[in-house]
Amino acid sequence: MATIYDVARLAKVSAKTVSRVLNGDAPVGRETREAVEVAMAQLGYVPSNAARMMRSQKSGLVGLITGAISLPSEALQPQGLPDLFIVQGIQRAMAASGMTMMIADTGGRLDRVPHLIQTFLRHRVEGLIYVAEFHQKVELPRVPATTPLVLANCFDAIGTPAVLPDDARGQRDLVSRLIEAGHRRIAYLTLPLHMVATTLRTAGYAAALAQAGLPYDPALVDCADYEGREDETQILWDIIDRLLRLPDPPTVLCCGNDKMALRVYGILRSRGVKVPDEISVAGYDNYRVIAETLFPPLTTVDLSYTAIGVRAAQRLLAMISESAAAQSQEDCDPMLVSGPVYWRGSVTERPASKIANLKLVRED
């Protein structure tokens, strides 16, 4: 492998002159520069990044830890690939910045994360991003204060800068839009109760009802996602059956995600219930493979994973460019990313005559 001294001999200059050409830290004549560049090309010389890093303390590298690459094949069903979309958003922003991103995959094993972090630190990365597959609380090993860390789609107990989906606002915006369309009995079929998103979205659902002066009815809220249990479809069927048999049944079913909405369509069809003529259905995620191919197309909330990735990268780049001392408490607060409601044919407007006697706003 050619060295800087080989280049100097071939170009008939000093090694110090070759170094000046490489680093651009001192003036070099045009003919001398061209001679050095020709010599490097002939010898196939590759500059040492390590030496340059030691001088500048800048590697131009960012480390990304994710489980998206090793996602099992059974997970590639119509349900979305949130962490992969986040990674794509990060890559887009990093490419525009000129930084080089190195990706390490956990292989589905969280116990590998400390080792991956240490590996990146040994490569002198200027910052780290950790991407989670869903909105959750994580506990990662501490990194040196000189190496910024940003969490994407997750958060921790020590206030590490994070970029998160605004689940509460998304559900609130959807329910508010349904109320504007005339719906007053709005059922909510949630994701598993232990999920952070479920707590936040349920709060958003309740907030929209309260803002419109409508009561929160526990009979309209039920967990309908049991994480792959064999009887999951039967449980969902029973929940829908119970809701439709209520003395005052719902006019719309809000589903925890678009995958659940897909199953709801099938169950309603099997019962001979027409969507949206007899009951409306809404989802969450705006996973277009589902939302745009269902008939009728699905009303849903956009959970913008790509935007989360872009924001996470931008936040890390800002942290890298400023000193740790210059960072304020605001820099450590979670950044919330929201998306619009996509209004499609699965929800029908309710006639105004049916709601004329109902208040939209609570009077004090």
Secondary structure, 3 states (H helix, E strand, C coil): CCCHHHHHHHHCCCHHHHHHHHHCCCCCCHHHHHHHHHHHHHHCCCCCHHHHHHHHCCCCEEEEEECCCCCCHHHCCCCCCHHHHHHHHHHHHHHHHCCEEEEEECCCCHHHHHHHHHHHHHCCCCEEEEEEEEEEECCCCCCCCCCCEEEEEEECCCCCCEEEECHHHHHHHHHHHHHHCCCCCEEEEECCCCCHHHHHHHHHHHHHHHHCCCCCCHHHEEECCCCCCCCHHHHHHHHHHHHHCCCCCCCEEEECCHHHHHHHHHHHHHCCCCCCCCCEEECCECCHHHHCCCCCCCEEEECCHHHHHHHHHHHHHHHHHCCHHHCCHHHHCCEEECCCEECCCCCCCCCHHHCCCCCCCCCC
